[in-house]
Protein backbone atom coordinates (compact mmCIF):
# COMPACT_ATOMS: atom_id res chain seq x y z
CA UNK A 1 0.00 0.00 0.00
CA UNK A 2 1.44 3.35 -1.02
CA UNK A 3 -0.82 5.80 0.81
CA UNK A 4 -3.12 5.78 3.84
CA UNK A 5 -5.41 8.79 4.32
CA UNK A 6 -6.72 9.39 7.84
CA UNK A 7 -9.62 11.75 8.59
CA UNK A 8 -11.17 12.51 11.98
CA UNK A 9 -14.78 13.66 11.68
CA UNK A 10 -16.98 15.50 14.15
CA UNK A 11 -20.35 16.91 13.08
CA UNK A 12 -19.30 18.14 9.61
CA UNK A 13 -20.95 15.56 7.35
CA UNK A 14 -21.49 17.89 4.38
CA UNK A 15 -17.88 19.06 4.43
CA UNK A 16 -16.67 15.49 4.80
CA UNK A 17 -18.86 14.46 1.86
CA UNK A 18 -17.16 17.04 -0.37
CA UNK A 19 -13.76 15.99 0.95
CA UNK A 20 -14.38 12.30 0.20
CA UNK A 21 -15.59 13.04 -3.32
CA UNK A 22 -12.37 14.99 -3.97
CA UNK A 23 -10.32 12.16 -2.45
CA UNK A 24 -12.05 9.61 -4.64
CA UNK A 25 -10.74 11.44 -7.71
CA UNK A 26 -7.33 12.23 -6.23
CA UNK A 27 -6.72 8.57 -5.28
CA UNK A 28 -7.80 7.04 -8.60
CA UNK A 29 -4.27 6.26 -9.79
CA UNK A 30 -2.79 5.60 -6.34
CA UNK A 31 -2.74 2.37 -4.34
CA UNK A 32 -4.45 3.81 -1.29
CA UNK A 33 -6.86 3.41 1.60
CA UNK A 34 -9.08 5.98 3.30
CA UNK A 35 -9.78 5.64 7.02
CA UNK A 36 -12.39 7.84 8.72
CA UNK A 37 -12.76 7.94 12.49
CA UNK A 38 -15.97 9.59 13.67
CA UNK A 39 -15.79 11.14 17.14
CA UNK A 40 -19.40 10.45 18.12
CA UNK A 41 -21.03 12.96 15.75
CA UNK A 42 -24.67 13.85 16.36
CA UNK A 43 -25.44 15.11 12.83
CA UNK A 44 -26.33 11.70 11.33
CA UNK A 45 -22.94 11.45 9.62
CA UNK A 46 -23.19 7.66 9.52
CA UNK A 47 -26.48 7.39 7.67
CA UNK A 48 -25.48 10.21 5.32
CA UNK A 49 -22.03 8.92 4.33
CA UNK A 50 -21.64 5.19 4.82
CA UNK A 51 -23.56 4.00 1.75
CA UNK A 52 -22.13 6.72 -0.52
CA UNK A 53 -18.52 5.76 0.17
CA UNK A 54 -18.29 2.00 0.39
CA UNK A 55 -14.54 2.15 -0.31
CA UNK A 56 -13.91 4.08 2.92
CA UNK A 57 -13.09 2.31 6.19
CA UNK A 58 -15.36 3.99 8.74
CA UNK A 59 -15.11 3.64 12.52
CA UNK A 60 -17.98 5.09 14.53
CA UNK A 61 -16.90 5.89 18.09
CA UNK A 62 -19.29 6.31 21.00
CA UNK A 63 -17.22 9.09 22.61
CA UNK A 64 -15.29 12.13 21.42
CA UNK A 65 -11.71 11.04 22.06
CA UNK A 66 -10.10 14.14 20.56
CA UNK A 67 -8.09 14.52 17.37
CA UNK A 68 -4.81 12.99 18.50
CA UNK A 69 -6.24 9.85 20.07
CA UNK A 70 -8.63 9.22 17.17
CA UNK A 71 -5.81 9.74 14.66
CA UNK A 72 -3.56 7.31 16.51
CA UNK A 73 -6.34 4.72 16.57
CA UNK A 74 -6.56 4.99 12.78
CA UNK A 75 -2.78 4.95 12.48
CA UNK A 76 -2.71 1.43 13.93
CA UNK A 77 -4.83 0.31 10.98
CA UNK A 78 -2.87 2.23 8.33
CA UNK A 79 -0.57 0.17 6.10
CA UNK A 80 0.67 2.83 3.67
CA UNK A 81 4.28 3.78 3.02
CA UNK A 82 3.01 7.33 3.45
CA UNK A 83 0.27 8.53 5.80
CA UNK A 84 -1.80 11.66 5.17
CA UNK A 85 -3.67 13.25 8.08
CA UNK A 86 -6.43 15.31 6.49
CA UNK A 87 -9.14 17.55 7.92
CA UNK A 88 -12.72 16.77 6.84
CA UNK A 89 -13.34 20.39 5.79
CA UNK A 90 -10.82 20.26 2.93
CA UNK A 91 -11.07 19.79 -0.83
CA UNK A 92 -8.15 18.46 -2.89
CA UNK A 93 -7.28 18.92 -6.53
CA UNK A 94 -7.28 15.77 -8.66
CA UNK A 95 -3.47 15.76 -8.88
CA UNK A 96 -2.72 16.96 -5.33
CA UNK A 97 -1.70 13.59 -3.95
CA UNK A 98 0.31 12.56 -7.00
CA UNK A 99 2.34 15.77 -6.86
CA UNK A 100 2.93 15.52 -3.11
CA UNK A 101 4.08 11.91 -3.29
CA UNK A 102 6.44 12.75 -6.14
CA UNK A 103 7.96 15.51 -4.02
CA UNK A 104 8.34 13.22 -1.00
CA UNK A 105 10.09 10.54 -3.07
CA UNK A 106 12.75 13.02 -4.22
CA UNK A 107 14.37 13.21 -0.78
CA UNK A 108 14.39 10.47 1.86
CA UNK A 109 15.16 13.05 4.55
CA UNK A 110 11.68 14.59 4.19
CA UNK A 111 9.65 13.49 7.20
CA UNK A 112 6.55 15.58 6.60
CA UNK A 113 5.05 17.66 3.81
CA UNK A 114 2.35 20.31 3.82
CA UNK A 115 0.75 22.26 0.98
CA UNK A 116 -0.50 25.71 0.08
CA UNK A 117 -3.96 26.15 1.58
CA UNK A 118 -6.66 28.69 0.76
CA UNK A 119 -9.97 29.31 2.46
CA UNK A 120 -13.41 29.14 0.87
CA UNK A 121 -13.04 32.65 -0.55
CA UNK A 122 -9.64 31.95 -2.11
CA UNK A 123 -7.50 33.72 0.48
CA UNK A 124 -4.11 32.19 1.35
CA UNK A 125 -4.07 30.62 4.80
CA UNK A 126 -0.98 31.71 6.71
CA UNK A 127 -0.92 28.54 8.81
CA UNK A 128 0.16 26.64 5.69
CA UNK A 129 3.71 27.29 6.96
CA UNK A 130 4.77 28.34 10.43
CA UNK A 131 7.71 28.85 12.74
CA UNK A 132 7.96 27.36 16.20
CA UNK A 133 5.72 29.29 18.64
CA UNK A 134 8.56 30.75 20.69
CA UNK A 135 7.91 33.44 23.29
CA UNK A 136 8.93 36.28 20.95
CA UNK A 137 7.01 34.93 17.96
CA UNK A 138 3.90 34.40 20.08
CA UNK A 139 4.15 37.93 21.45
CA UNK A 140 4.67 39.53 18.02
CA UNK A 141 1.71 37.58 16.64
CA UNK A 142 -0.61 38.42 19.53
CA UNK A 143 0.43 42.07 19.68
CA UNK A 144 -0.32 42.58 15.99
CA UNK A 145 3.27 43.43 15.03
CA UNK A 146 3.36 40.39 12.76
CA UNK A 147 0.47 41.82 10.76
CA UNK A 148 2.12 45.24 10.56
CA UNK A 149 5.33 43.71 9.17
CA UNK A 150 4.10 40.61 7.30
CA UNK A 151 7.40 39.99 5.48
CA UNK A 152 9.66 40.37 8.50
CA UNK A 153 11.60 37.34 9.72
CA UNK A 154 11.60 38.81 13.23
CA UNK A 155 8.04 40.10 13.59
CA UNK A 156 6.22 37.67 11.26
CA UNK A 157 8.19 34.56 12.20
CA UNK A 158 5.14 32.84 13.67
CA UNK A 159 3.75 32.35 10.15
CA UNK A 160 7.19 32.29 8.45
CA UNK A 161 6.18 35.48 6.66
CA UNK A 162 9.70 35.99 5.29
CA UNK A 163 9.34 32.85 3.15
CA UNK A 164 7.48 33.34 -0.17
CA UNK A 165 4.14 31.53 -0.33
CA UNK A 166 4.84 30.26 -3.84
CA UNK A 167 8.21 28.60 -3.15
CA UNK A 168 9.11 25.26 -1.59
CA UNK A 169 10.89 25.63 1.76
CA UNK A 170 11.85 23.66 4.86
CA UNK A 171 9.79 25.06 7.76
CA UNK A 172 9.40 24.42 11.48
CA UNK A 173 5.70 23.64 11.61
CA UNK A 174 3.14 22.27 9.15
CA UNK A 175 -0.64 22.37 9.53
CA UNK A 176 -2.51 19.31 10.72
CA UNK A 177 -5.21 20.05 8.15
CA UNK A 178 -2.97 18.41 5.51
CA UNK A 179 0.01 16.61 6.99
CA UNK A 180 1.70 13.96 4.83
CA UNK A 181 4.20 11.81 6.74
CA UNK A 182 6.72 9.25 5.57
CA UNK A 183 6.57 5.84 7.22
CA UNK A 184 9.93 6.66 8.81
CA UNK A 185 8.46 9.76 10.46
CA UNK A 186 5.45 7.75 11.63
CA UNK A 187 7.73 5.15 13.21
CA UNK A 188 9.95 7.75 14.89
CA UNK A 189 7.10 9.83 16.33
CA UNK A 190 4.63 7.01 16.96
CA UNK A 191 1.86 9.39 15.97
CA UNK A 192 0.39 12.32 17.89
CA UNK A 193 0.77 13.15 21.56
CA UNK A 194 -2.69 12.39 22.95
CA UNK A 195 -2.34 14.97 25.72
CA UNK A 196 -3.22 17.55 23.05
CA UNK A 197 -7.00 17.25 22.71
CA UNK A 198 -7.86 19.65 19.89
CA UNK A 199 -4.99 22.02 19.04
CA UNK A 200 -1.20 21.90 19.08
CA UNK A 201 -0.76 18.31 17.90
CA UNK A 202 0.65 19.51 14.59
CA UNK A 203 3.14 21.82 16.29
CA UNK A 204 4.29 19.04 18.60
CA UNK A 205 4.70 16.36 15.93
CA UNK A 206 6.42 18.81 13.55
CA UNK A 207 8.91 19.67 16.28
CA UNK A 208 9.58 16.00 17.07
CA UNK A 209 10.14 15.25 13.38
CA UNK A 210 12.72 18.05 13.22
CA UNK A 211 14.43 16.86 16.40
CA UNK A 212 14.79 13.43 14.79
CA UNK A 213 16.79 15.00 11.95
CA UNK A 214 14.06 14.92 9.29
CA UNK A 215 12.67 17.85 7.29
CA UNK A 216 9.25 19.48 7.32
CA UNK A 217 8.64 20.76 3.79
CA UNK A 218 6.14 23.41 2.72
CA UNK A 219 5.19 22.50 -0.86
CA UNK A 220 3.08 25.01 -2.85
CA UNK A 221 3.13 22.85 -5.98
CA UNK A 222 -0.52 22.09 -5.29
CA UNK A 223 -3.26 24.03 -3.52
CA UNK A 224 -6.14 22.71 -1.43
CA UNK A 225 -9.20 24.42 0.01
CA UNK A 226 -9.51 24.39 3.79
CA UNK A 227 -12.73 25.86 5.09
CA UNK A 228 -10.95 26.19 8.44
CA UNK A 229 -12.37 25.52 11.84
CA UNK A 230 -15.88 24.47 10.90
CA UNK A 231 -16.01 22.00 13.81
CA UNK A 232 -15.29 24.79 16.29
CA UNK A 233 -16.26 28.42 16.79
CA UNK A 234 -13.28 30.75 16.60
CA UNK A 235 -12.99 33.13 19.57
CA UNK A 236 -15.41 31.03 21.64
CA UNK A 237 -14.49 30.30 25.26
CA UNK A 238 -13.96 26.63 24.42
CA UNK A 239 -11.75 27.51 21.44
CA UNK A 240 -9.58 29.81 23.54
CA UNK A 241 -9.33 27.27 26.34
CA UNK A 242 -8.11 24.47 24.06
CA UNK A 243 -5.88 26.65 21.85
CA UNK A 244 -3.97 28.47 24.58
CA UNK A 245 -3.94 25.37 26.77
CA UNK A 246 -2.19 23.55 23.94
CA UNK A 247 0.43 26.30 23.66
CA UNK A 248 1.16 26.01 27.38
CA UNK A 249 1.39 22.23 27.13
CA UNK A 250 3.82 22.41 24.20
CA UNK A 251 6.11 24.86 26.01
CA UNK A 252 6.03 22.88 29.25
CA UNK A 253 6.72 19.60 27.44
CA UNK A 254 9.68 20.72 25.35
CA UNK A 255 11.16 23.67 27.28
CA UNK A 256 10.46 22.86 30.94
CA UNK A 257 14.20 23.00 31.70
CA UNK A 258 14.34 26.63 30.54
CA UNK A 259 12.51 28.40 33.36
CA UNK A 260 12.93 31.89 31.92
CA UNK A 261 11.52 30.87 28.56
CA UNK A 262 8.66 29.05 30.27
CA UNK A 263 7.75 32.18 32.26
CA UNK A 264 7.99 34.56 29.28
CA UNK A 265 5.97 32.24 27.05
CA UNK A 266 3.37 31.84 29.79
CA UNK A 267 3.07 35.61 30.06
CA UNK A 268 2.73 35.91 26.27
CA UNK A 269 0.02 33.27 26.24
CA UNK A 270 -1.88 35.01 29.05
CA UNK A 271 -1.71 38.27 27.11
CA UNK A 272 -2.91 36.43 24.04
CA UNK A 273 -5.95 35.10 25.87
CA UNK A 274 -6.91 38.63 26.86
CA UNK A 275 -6.40 39.91 23.30
CA UNK A 276 -8.40 37.00 21.92
CA UNK A 277 -11.28 37.83 24.25
CA UNK A 278 -11.38 41.40 22.94
CA UNK A 279 -11.17 40.13 19.36
CA UNK A 280 -14.05 37.81 20.09
CA UNK A 281 -16.22 40.63 21.35
CA UNK A 282 -15.36 42.74 18.30
CA UNK A 283 -15.76 39.92 15.78
CA UNK A 284 -18.95 38.48 17.22
CA UNK A 285 -21.65 38.50 14.61
CA UNK A 286 -19.32 39.69 11.84
CA UNK A 287 -17.96 36.33 10.72
CA UNK A 288 -19.71 34.58 7.87
CA UNK A 289 -19.87 30.85 8.45
CA UNK A 290 -19.54 28.72 5.32
CA UNK A 291 -21.95 25.80 5.32
CA UNK A 292 -22.17 23.65 2.20
CA UNK A 293 -25.42 22.32 0.85
CA UNK A 294 -25.93 18.58 0.43
CA UNK A 295 -24.38 17.34 -2.80
CA UNK A 296 -26.47 15.65 -5.46
CA UNK A 297 -24.55 13.35 -7.79
C-alpha positions as CSV (number, residue, x, y, z in Angstrom):
1,X,0.0,0.0,0.0
2,X,1.4,3.4,-1.0
3,X,-0.8,5.8,0.8
4,X,-3.1,5.8,3.8
5,X,-5.4,8.8,4.3
6,X,-6.7,9.4,7.8
7,X,-9.6,11.7,8.6
8,X,-11.2,12.5,12.0
9,X,-14.8,13.7,11.7
10,X,-17.0,15.5,14.2
11,X,-20.3,16.9,13.1
12,X,-19.3,18.1,9.6
13,X,-21.0,15.6,7.4
14,X,-21.5,17.9,4.4
15,X,-17.9,19.1,4.4
16,X,-16.7,15.5,4.8
17,X,-18.9,14.5,1.9
18,X,-17.2,17.0,-0.4
19,X,-13.8,16.0,1.0
20,X,-14.4,12.3,0.2
21,X,-15.6,13.0,-3.3
22,X,-12.4,15.0,-4.0
23,X,-10.3,12.2,-2.4
24,X,-12.0,9.6,-4.6
25,X,-10.7,11.4,-7.7
26,X,-7.3,12.2,-6.2
27,X,-6.7,8.6,-5.3
28,X,-7.8,7.0,-8.6
29,X,-4.3,6.3,-9.8
30,X,-2.8,5.6,-6.3
31,X,-2.7,2.4,-4.3
32,X,-4.4,3.8,-1.3
33,X,-6.9,3.4,1.6
34,X,-9.1,6.0,3.3
35,X,-9.8,5.6,7.0
36,X,-12.4,7.8,8.7
37,X,-12.8,7.9,12.5
38,X,-16.0,9.6,13.7
39,X,-15.8,11.1,17.1
40,X,-19.4,10.4,18.1
41,X,-21.0,13.0,15.7
42,X,-24.7,13.8,16.4
43,X,-25.4,15.1,12.8
44,X,-26.3,11.7,11.3
45,X,-22.9,11.5,9.6
46,X,-23.2,7.7,9.5
47,X,-26.5,7.4,7.7
48,X,-25.5,10.2,5.3
49,X,-22.0,8.9,4.3
50,X,-21.6,5.2,4.8
51,X,-23.6,4.0,1.7
52,X,-22.1,6.7,-0.5
53,X,-18.5,5.8,0.2
54,X,-18.3,2.0,0.4
55,X,-14.5,2.2,-0.3
56,X,-13.9,4.1,2.9
57,X,-13.1,2.3,6.2
58,X,-15.4,4.0,8.7
59,X,-15.1,3.6,12.5
60,X,-18.0,5.1,14.5
61,X,-16.9,5.9,18.1
62,X,-19.3,6.3,21.0
63,X,-17.2,9.1,22.6
64,X,-15.3,12.1,21.4
65,X,-11.7,11.0,22.1
66,X,-10.1,14.1,20.6
67,X,-8.1,14.5,17.4
68,X,-4.8,13.0,18.5
69,X,-6.2,9.9,20.1
70,X,-8.6,9.2,17.2
71,X,-5.8,9.7,14.7
72,X,-3.6,7.3,16.5
73,X,-6.3,4.7,16.6
74,X,-6.6,5.0,12.8
75,X,-2.8,5.0,12.5
76,X,-2.7,1.4,13.9
77,X,-4.8,0.3,11.0
78,X,-2.9,2.2,8.3
79,X,-0.6,0.2,6.1
80,X,0.7,2.8,3.7
81,X,4.3,3.8,3.0
82,X,3.0,7.3,3.5
83,X,0.3,8.5,5.8
84,X,-1.8,11.7,5.2
85,X,-3.7,13.2,8.1
86,X,-6.4,15.3,6.5
87,X,-9.1,17.5,7.9
88,X,-12.7,16.8,6.8
89,X,-13.3,20.4,5.8
90,X,-10.8,20.3,2.9
91,X,-11.1,19.8,-0.8
92,X,-8.1,18.5,-2.9
93,X,-7.3,18.9,-6.5
94,X,-7.3,15.8,-8.7
95,X,-3.5,15.8,-8.9
96,X,-2.7,17.0,-5.3
97,X,-1.7,13.6,-3.9
98,X,0.3,12.6,-7.0
99,X,2.3,15.8,-6.9
100,X,2.9,15.5,-3.1
101,X,4.1,11.9,-3.3
102,X,6.4,12.8,-6.1
103,X,8.0,15.5,-4.0
104,X,8.3,13.2,-1.0
105,X,10.1,10.5,-3.1
106,X,12.8,13.0,-4.2
107,X,14.4,13.2,-0.8
108,X,14.4,10.5,1.9
109,X,15.2,13.0,4.6
110,X,11.7,14.6,4.2
111,X,9.7,13.5,7.2
112,X,6.5,15.6,6.6
113,X,5.1,17.7,3.8
114,X,2.4,20.3,3.8
115,X,0.8,22.3,1.0
116,X,-0.5,25.7,0.1
117,X,-4.0,26.2,1.6
118,X,-6.7,28.7,0.8
119,X,-10.0,29.3,2.5
120,X,-13.4,29.1,0.9
121,X,-13.0,32.6,-0.5
122,X,-9.6,31.9,-2.1
123,X,-7.5,33.7,0.5
124,X,-4.1,32.2,1.3
125,X,-4.1,30.6,4.8
126,X,-1.0,31.7,6.7
127,X,-0.9,28.5,8.8
128,X,0.2,26.6,5.7
129,X,3.7,27.3,7.0
130,X,4.8,28.3,10.4
131,X,7.7,28.8,12.7
132,X,8.0,27.4,16.2
133,X,5.7,29.3,18.6
134,X,8.6,30.8,20.7
135,X,7.9,33.4,23.3
136,X,8.9,36.3,21.0
137,X,7.0,34.9,18.0
138,X,3.9,34.4,20.1
139,X,4.1,37.9,21.5
140,X,4.7,39.5,18.0
141,X,1.7,37.6,16.6
142,X,-0.6,38.4,19.5
143,X,0.4,42.1,19.7
144,X,-0.3,42.6,16.0
145,X,3.3,43.4,15.0
146,X,3.4,40.4,12.8
147,X,0.5,41.8,10.8
148,X,2.1,45.2,10.6
149,X,5.3,43.7,9.2
150,X,4.1,40.6,7.3
151,X,7.4,40.0,5.5
152,X,9.7,40.4,8.5
153,X,11.6,37.3,9.7
154,X,11.6,38.8,13.2
155,X,8.0,40.1,13.6
156,X,6.2,37.7,11.3
157,X,8.2,34.6,12.2
158,X,5.1,32.8,13.7
159,X,3.8,32.3,10.1
160,X,7.2,32.3,8.5
161,X,6.2,35.5,6.7
162,X,9.7,36.0,5.3
163,X,9.3,32.8,3.1
164,X,7.5,33.3,-0.2
165,X,4.1,31.5,-0.3
166,X,4.8,30.3,-3.8
167,X,8.2,28.6,-3.2
168,X,9.1,25.3,-1.6
169,X,10.9,25.6,1.8
170,X,11.9,23.7,4.9
171,X,9.8,25.1,7.8
172,X,9.4,24.4,11.5
173,X,5.7,23.6,11.6
174,X,3.1,22.3,9.1
175,X,-0.6,22.4,9.5
176,X,-2.5,19.3,10.7
177,X,-5.2,20.1,8.1
178,X,-3.0,18.4,5.5
179,X,0.0,16.6,7.0
180,X,1.7,14.0,4.8
181,X,4.2,11.8,6.7
182,X,6.7,9.3,5.6
183,X,6.6,5.8,7.2
184,X,9.9,6.7,8.8
185,X,8.5,9.8,10.5
186,X,5.4,7.8,11.6
187,X,7.7,5.2,13.2
188,X,9.9,7.8,14.9
189,X,7.1,9.8,16.3
190,X,4.6,7.0,17.0
191,X,1.9,9.4,16.0
192,X,0.4,12.3,17.9
193,X,0.8,13.1,21.6
194,X,-2.7,12.4,22.9
195,X,-2.3,15.0,25.7
196,X,-3.2,17.5,23.0
197,X,-7.0,17.3,22.7
198,X,-7.9,19.7,19.9
199,X,-5.0,22.0,19.0
200,X,-1.2,21.9,19.1
201,X,-0.8,18.3,17.9
202,X,0.6,19.5,14.6
203,X,3.1,21.8,16.3
204,X,4.3,19.0,18.6
205,X,4.7,16.4,15.9
206,X,6.4,18.8,13.6
207,X,8.9,19.7,16.3
208,X,9.6,16.0,17.1
209,X,10.1,15.3,13.4
210,X,12.7,18.0,13.2
211,X,14.4,16.9,16.4
212,X,14.8,13.4,14.8
213,X,16.8,15.0,12.0
214,X,14.1,14.9,9.3
215,X,12.7,17.9,7.3
216,X,9.2,19.5,7.3
217,X,8.6,20.8,3.8
218,X,6.1,23.4,2.7
219,X,5.2,22.5,-0.9
220,X,3.1,25.0,-2.9
221,X,3.1,22.8,-6.0
222,X,-0.5,22.1,-5.3
223,X,-3.3,24.0,-3.5
224,X,-6.1,22.7,-1.4
225,X,-9.2,24.4,0.0
226,X,-9.5,24.4,3.8
227,X,-12.7,25.9,5.1
228,X,-10.9,26.2,8.4
229,X,-12.4,25.5,11.8
230,X,-15.9,24.5,10.9
231,X,-16.0,22.0,13.8
232,X,-15.3,24.8,16.3
233,X,-16.3,28.4,16.8
234,X,-13.3,30.7,16.6
235,X,-13.0,33.1,19.6
236,X,-15.4,31.0,21.6
237,X,-14.5,30.3,25.3
238,X,-14.0,26.6,24.4
239,X,-11.8,27.5,21.4
240,X,-9.6,29.8,23.5
241,X,-9.3,27.3,26.3
242,X,-8.1,24.5,24.1
243,X,-5.9,26.6,21.9
244,X,-4.0,28.5,24.6
245,X,-3.9,25.4,26.8
246,X,-2.2,23.5,23.9
247,X,0.4,26.3,23.7
248,X,1.2,26.0,27.4
249,X,1.4,22.2,27.1
250,X,3.8,22.4,24.2
251,X,6.1,24.9,26.0
252,X,6.0,22.9,29.2
253,X,6.7,19.6,27.4
254,X,9.7,20.7,25.4
255,X,11.2,23.7,27.3
256,X,10.5,22.9,30.9
257,X,14.2,23.0,31.7
258,X,14.3,26.6,30.5
259,X,12.5,28.4,33.4
260,X,12.9,31.9,31.9
261,X,11.5,30.9,28.6
262,X,8.7,29.1,30.3
263,X,7.8,32.2,32.3
264,X,8.0,34.6,29.3
265,X,6.0,32.2,27.1
266,X,3.4,31.8,29.8
267,X,3.1,35.6,30.1
268,X,2.7,35.9,26.3
269,X,0.0,33.3,26.2
270,X,-1.9,35.0,29.0
271,X,-1.7,38.3,27.1
272,X,-2.9,36.4,24.0
273,X,-5.9,35.1,25.9
274,X,-6.9,38.6,26.9
275,X,-6.4,39.9,23.3
276,X,-8.4,37.0,21.9
277,X,-11.3,37.8,24.3
278,X,-11.4,41.4,22.9
279,X,-11.2,40.1,19.4
280,X,-14.0,37.8,20.1
281,X,-16.2,40.6,21.3
282,X,-15.4,42.7,18.3
283,X,-15.8,39.9,15.8
284,X,-19.0,38.5,17.2
285,X,-21.6,38.5,14.6
286,X,-19.3,39.7,11.8
287,X,-18.0,36.3,10.7
288,X,-19.7,34.6,7.9
289,X,-19.9,30.8,8.5
290,X,-19.5,28.7,5.3
291,X,-21.9,25.8,5.3
292,X,-22.2,23.7,2.2
293,X,-25.4,22.3,0.8
294,X,-25.9,18.6,0.4
295,X,-24.4,17.3,-2.8
296,X,-26.5,15.6,-5.5
297,X,-24.5,13.4,-7.8
